[in-house]
Amino acid sequence: MENESGTVNSDSEEWYYASNGQKIGAVSKSDLLNLYKAENITLSTRVWTTGMSDWIELGQTDLIKKVNTPPPLKGNDINNTLVWILAFVPILGTVLEYLISGAIGVTSASLWFVTVILNTVLCIIDQRKLKRAGYQIKELLVWAIFLVPVYLFRRAYILKQKNIYAIVWCLTFAILLFAPSVISRTTGVADPSVVTNLKNATLNSYPNKTVGQMVDNYFGNPSWKAIVANDGNTYINITGNITYDGKTVDVLLQYKYNSNNTYDFKALEFNEVPQAKTVYQQLVQSMYDS
């Protein structure tokens, strides 16, 4: 006899359940409950047994009432603060990569794992929070490690929430793909790769030495730093000391980075006093000859 919830009251029931688009079974009632307790299936897994007119979710059957545990909290009762932070991790993680790269002098691209780790850690923390709320969703842990947007969309589906936070994650990720310079302007830290590229570059009239070789051979205590100025442009400041007219002076040599991966001379200062371009040309010749 079929009861109001759609299950048949019999101890010898044979059950089927859906998994990855396939019908699995038949399994006994106790085996089905063991699958649920082991988190191999969830409350949203669709099941069927003889006497039912259609497949229904496991959570809608009488079986779960026999597990002796309270039902999961409703989606509206789940605090989404953490998952909203996760939604902006593509931006937050990239900002963090730029800050770290500026501090330790490596390319931000080499720190790609920072955002991956941040995404994964927040997903795992959120998954454990959902488990404490009564959701047996072992599958989400796999998505948390390997594919974050799928985790977010599945989370929204299981909790019967709007998937806005999943869409926001995708949008922030897309923004970073097409507008990475926004991060540089926001943090004021340029990608250190522009420094590496300048060191390995050669000046038009001086092809046999790289800029890095010329600076290292001529400057005392050379230091390189890339910055993003208020005008939104990236500049590379080369500082150190040189001997000029028989005196030791502190020097600042500045180049402007262009979007086509070229560099233009921008400024030269001796002891914070701006110098003419002719002095720059003389300096470059001396650096090349040294």
C-alpha positions as CSV (number, residue, x, y, z in Angstrom):
1,M,0.0,0.0,0.0
2,E,1.3,3.4,-0.9
3,N,1.4,6.1,1.8
4,E,1.1,9.9,1.4
5,S,4.9,10.5,1.0
6,G,5.1,8.1,-1.9
7,T,6.9,5.2,-0.3
8,V,5.7,1.7,0.2
9,N,5.6,0.3,3.8
10,S,7.3,-3.0,3.4
11,D,10.5,-4.4,4.9
12,S,11.3,-6.3,1.6
13,E,11.4,-3.3,-0.7
14,E,13.8,-3.1,-3.5
15,W,15.1,0.4,-4.4
16,Y,16.6,2.1,-7.3
17,Y,18.5,5.4,-7.3
18,A,19.9,7.7,-9.9
19,S,23.6,8.5,-10.2
20,N,25.3,10.3,-13.0
21,G,22.3,9.9,-15.3
22,Q,22.1,6.1,-14.7
23,K,19.6,3.9,-12.9
24,I,21.4,1.9,-10.1
25,G,19.8,-1.0,-8.3
26,A,18.0,-2.9,-7.2
27,V,19.3,-2.4,-3.6
28,S,17.6,-3.2,-0.3
29,K,16.2,-0.5,2.0
30,S,19.0,-1.0,4.5
31,D,21.7,-0.8,1.7
32,L,20.1,2.5,0.5
33,L,20.2,4.0,4.0
34,N,23.9,2.9,4.3
35,L,24.7,4.6,1.1
36,Y,23.1,7.8,2.5
37,K,25.0,7.5,5.8
38,A,28.3,7.0,3.9
39,E,27.5,10.1,1.9
40,N,27.5,8.2,-1.4
41,I,24.0,9.6,-2.1
42,T,22.3,12.7,-0.8
43,L,18.9,13.9,0.1
44,S,18.5,15.2,-3.4
45,T,19.3,11.9,-5.0
46,R,16.3,10.6,-6.9
47,V,15.0,7.2,-5.9
48,W,12.2,4.8,-6.9
49,T,10.6,1.6,-5.6
50,T,7.6,-0.5,-6.5
51,G,4.3,1.3,-5.9
52,M,5.7,4.8,-6.8
53,S,4.3,6.6,-9.8
54,D,7.5,8.5,-10.4
55,W,11.0,9.1,-9.1
56,I,11.3,11.4,-6.0
57,E,14.1,12.8,-4.0
58,L,15.4,10.6,-1.1
59,G,14.6,13.4,1.3
60,Q,10.9,13.2,0.4
61,T,10.6,9.5,1.4
62,D,9.8,8.0,4.8
63,L,13.2,6.3,4.8
64,I,15.1,9.3,6.2
65,K,12.7,9.5,9.2
66,K,14.0,6.1,10.2
67,V,17.6,7.4,10.3
68,N,17.1,9.0,13.7
69,T,18.6,12.4,12.7
70,P,17.0,15.7,12.2
71,P,16.5,17.0,8.7
72,P,19.0,19.5,7.3
73,L,18.5,23.2,7.9
74,K,16.8,25.0,5.1
75,G,18.8,27.1,2.7
76,N,17.4,30.3,4.2
77,D,18.9,29.3,7.6
78,I,22.4,28.9,6.1
79,N,24.7,31.9,6.6
80,N,26.2,32.7,3.1
81,T,28.9,35.2,4.3
82,L,31.7,32.8,3.5
83,V,30.4,31.8,0.1
84,W,30.0,35.5,-0.9
85,I,33.7,36.0,0.0
86,L,34.4,33.0,-2.1
87,A,32.5,34.6,-5.0
88,F,35.1,37.4,-5.1
89,V,38.1,35.2,-4.6
90,P,39.2,35.5,-8.3
91,I,39.8,39.2,-7.6
92,L,40.9,38.9,-4.0
93,G,43.4,36.1,-4.8
94,T,44.9,38.1,-7.7
95,V,45.3,41.2,-5.5
96,L,47.1,39.0,-3.0
97,E,49.3,37.5,-5.7
98,Y,50.3,41.0,-6.8
99,L,51.0,42.2,-3.3
100,I,53.2,39.1,-2.6
101,S,55.0,39.4,-5.9
102,G,55.8,43.0,-5.2
103,A,57.1,42.1,-1.8
104,I,59.3,39.2,-2.8
105,G,60.2,40.2,-6.3
106,V,58.8,37.4,-8.4
107,T,56.2,37.4,-11.1
108,S,52.6,37.3,-10.1
109,A,52.1,34.6,-12.7
110,S,54.4,32.3,-10.7
111,L,52.1,32.7,-7.7
112,W,49.0,31.3,-9.5
113,F,48.6,28.7,-6.8
114,V,47.7,31.4,-4.2
115,T,44.3,31.9,-5.7
116,V,43.8,28.2,-6.2
117,I,44.6,27.5,-2.6
118,L,42.4,30.3,-1.4
119,N,39.5,29.0,-3.5
120,T,39.9,25.4,-2.3
121,V,40.3,26.2,1.4
122,L,37.2,28.4,1.5
123,C,35.2,25.7,-0.4
124,I,36.3,23.0,2.1
125,I,35.4,25.2,5.1
126,D,32.0,25.9,3.5
127,Q,31.4,22.3,2.8
128,R,32.2,21.3,6.4
129,K,29.8,24.0,7.5
130,L,27.0,22.6,5.3
131,K,27.8,19.1,6.7
132,R,27.2,20.4,10.3
133,A,24.0,21.9,9.0
134,G,22.9,18.4,8.1
135,Y,23.7,18.1,4.4
136,Q,25.4,14.9,3.4
137,I,27.1,16.2,0.3
138,K,30.4,14.4,-0.1
139,E,30.3,15.0,-3.8
140,L,30.8,18.8,-3.2
141,L,34.2,18.2,-1.6
142,V,35.4,16.9,-5.0
143,W,34.1,19.9,-6.8
144,A,35.6,22.2,-4.1
145,I,39.1,20.8,-4.9
146,F,38.9,20.6,-8.7
147,L,36.2,23.0,-10.0
148,V,34.9,25.9,-7.9
149,P,32.1,27.2,-10.1
150,V,30.6,23.7,-10.3
151,Y,30.7,23.6,-6.4
152,L,28.9,26.9,-6.2
153,F,26.2,26.0,-8.7
154,R,25.7,22.6,-7.0
155,R,25.6,24.2,-3.6
156,A,22.9,26.6,-4.7
157,Y,20.9,23.8,-6.2
158,I,21.1,21.6,-3.2
159,L,20.2,24.4,-0.8
160,K,17.5,25.6,-3.1
161,Q,19.1,29.0,-3.2
162,K,19.5,31.5,-6.1
163,N,22.8,30.9,-7.8
164,I,23.8,34.5,-7.8
165,Y,27.1,33.9,-5.9
166,A,28.1,31.3,-8.5
167,I,27.4,33.8,-11.3
168,V,29.4,36.5,-9.5
169,W,32.4,34.1,-9.3
170,C,32.3,33.5,-13.0
171,L,32.0,37.2,-13.7
172,T,34.9,38.2,-11.5
173,F,37.0,35.5,-13.1
174,A,36.1,36.8,-16.6
175,I,36.9,40.4,-15.6
176,L,40.4,39.3,-14.6
177,L,41.0,37.6,-17.9
178,F,40.2,40.8,-19.9
179,A,41.3,43.5,-17.5
180,P,44.3,42.4,-15.5
181,S,45.6,46.0,-15.4
182,V,42.8,46.9,-13.0
183,I,44.5,45.0,-10.3
184,S,47.8,46.9,-10.9
185,R,46.0,50.2,-10.6
186,T,44.1,49.2,-7.5
187,T,47.1,47.9,-5.6
188,G,49.7,50.3,-7.0
189,V,52.0,47.2,-7.5
190,A,53.1,46.3,-10.9
191,D,53.9,42.8,-12.1
192,P,57.6,42.2,-11.5
193,S,57.9,40.6,-14.9
194,V,58.1,44.0,-16.4
195,V,61.4,44.4,-14.5
196,T,62.7,41.1,-15.7
197,N,61.8,42.0,-19.3
198,L,63.6,45.3,-19.1
199,K,66.7,43.7,-17.6
200,N,66.8,41.3,-20.6
201,A,66.1,44.0,-23.2
202,T,68.7,45.8,-25.3
203,L,68.6,49.5,-26.3
204,N,68.3,50.3,-30.0
205,S,71.9,51.6,-30.4
206,Y,73.5,49.2,-28.0
207,P,72.6,45.7,-29.1
208,N,75.5,43.8,-27.5
209,K,74.6,44.3,-23.9
210,T,71.3,44.0,-22.0
211,V,70.1,46.8,-19.9
212,G,70.6,44.6,-16.8
213,Q,74.3,44.0,-17.7
214,M,74.8,47.7,-18.3
215,V,73.3,48.6,-14.9
216,D,75.0,45.9,-12.9
217,N,78.4,46.8,-14.4
218,Y,78.1,50.6,-13.8
219,F,75.8,51.2,-10.8
220,G,76.8,50.7,-7.2
221,N,74.1,48.9,-5.2
222,P,71.6,48.8,-8.1
223,S,67.9,48.3,-7.2
224,W,65.0,47.8,-9.5
225,K,61.4,48.5,-8.7
226,A,58.2,48.5,-10.8
227,I,55.4,50.9,-9.7
228,V,51.9,51.9,-11.0
229,A,51.6,55.6,-10.8
230,N,48.5,57.7,-10.4
231,D,48.3,58.2,-14.1
232,G,47.8,54.4,-14.5
233,N,51.1,53.9,-16.2
234,T,53.7,51.4,-15.1
235,Y,57.2,52.7,-14.5
236,I,60.5,50.9,-13.6
237,N,62.8,52.8,-11.3
238,I,66.5,51.9,-11.3
239,T,68.4,53.4,-8.4
240,G,71.9,53.2,-7.1
241,N,75.0,55.3,-7.1
242,I,77.6,56.2,-9.8
243,T,80.6,58.4,-10.2
244,Y,79.8,61.6,-12.2
245,D,82.3,64.4,-12.7
246,G,84.5,62.8,-10.1
247,K,81.8,62.7,-7.5
248,T,79.6,59.9,-6.1
249,V,76.0,60.7,-6.8
250,D,72.7,58.9,-6.1
251,V,71.0,58.2,-9.4
252,L,67.4,57.4,-10.4
253,L,66.9,56.1,-13.9
254,Q,63.2,55.7,-14.9
255,Y,61.6,53.9,-17.9
256,K,58.0,53.8,-18.8
257,Y,56.5,50.4,-19.7
258,N,54.3,50.3,-22.8
259,S,51.4,47.9,-23.4
260,N,53.3,46.5,-26.5
261,N,56.1,45.3,-24.2
262,T,58.5,48.2,-25.1
263,Y,60.1,50.7,-22.8
264,D,60.7,54.5,-23.1
265,F,63.2,56.6,-21.2
266,K,61.2,58.8,-18.8
267,A,63.5,60.5,-16.4
268,L,67.1,60.7,-14.9
269,E,68.0,62.3,-11.6
270,F,71.3,62.8,-9.8
271,N,70.8,63.5,-6.1
272,E,67.1,64.1,-6.8
273,V,68.0,66.8,-9.4
274,P,66.4,66.1,-12.9
275,Q,68.9,65.8,-15.7
276,A,68.6,66.6,-19.4
277,K,68.2,63.8,-22.0
278,T,71.7,64.6,-23.3
279,V,73.0,63.6,-19.9
280,Y,71.0,60.3,-20.1
281,Q,72.6,59.6,-23.5
282,Q,76.1,60.2,-22.2
283,L,75.3,58.0,-19.2
284,V,74.1,55.1,-21.4
285,Q,77.2,55.4,-23.6
286,S,79.4,55.2,-20.4
287,M,77.4,52.2,-19.2
288,Y,77.7,50.4,-22.5
289,D,81.5,51.1,-22.6
290,S,82.2,49.9,-19.1
